[in-house]
Amino acid sequence: MGKLLWSPIEEQKSQSEINKFKQYIEQRYSLSFASYHDLWAWSTSTIADFWQDVVTYFTIKFYSGFYRVLAYPANSNSFFGSKWCSGSTLNHAEHVFRCETGADTNAFAHSNGYLQR
């Protein structure tokens, strides 16, 4: 492995959104995760619950609600073909820019390689 170039200090870790989400999950399910890896392991063993909680915690705004967060394909041995948030619609751009205050400069990269600020 290469040399570690940066690591957050404890205050940054405790104030991070992933830590706040971890605490939300711990409280909701009466769990305790000792590490990020433990949270990841839970998220991959309870996939539908995890994504339902992502939608709830991050207040994802759907214009038409979904009736199931995850529907597996007929061949349950495969994850390919799974349906996510069936029946829903949402505006991705709205979520990308929903916290935009206009105070910062935005940068846009064009396909021709030109960067505009």
C-alpha positions, 0 to 999 in steps of 0.5 A: 500500500502507498503512504497515507496522505491525509486522515481526518481528526476526531472532530472531523470524523464525529461531525461527518455526515457518514457518522451522523447517518451511522448514529441514526442507524444505530438508534433506529435499530438499537445497534452499535457499530465499532467501525465503518466496516461494521456499518458497511457489513450491516448495509450489505446484509440488510440492503433494502432496509439500508436504502430505505433509511438512506431515502429517509435520512437524506430526505430524498424527495420523490414526486411519485412515491415508490411502493418498494425500495428494492425488488429482486429479479426472478432469479434471486441468485443474481443482483442484476435486474433488481428494481430500485424504488419502483414506481417513483420519479425524482429530479436528480438535479434538484437534489444535487443543488438543493443546498446551493446558496449561491455564495460559492463559485460553481465550476462546470467542465465542458466536453471540449475540456474547457473549465468555466467558473 
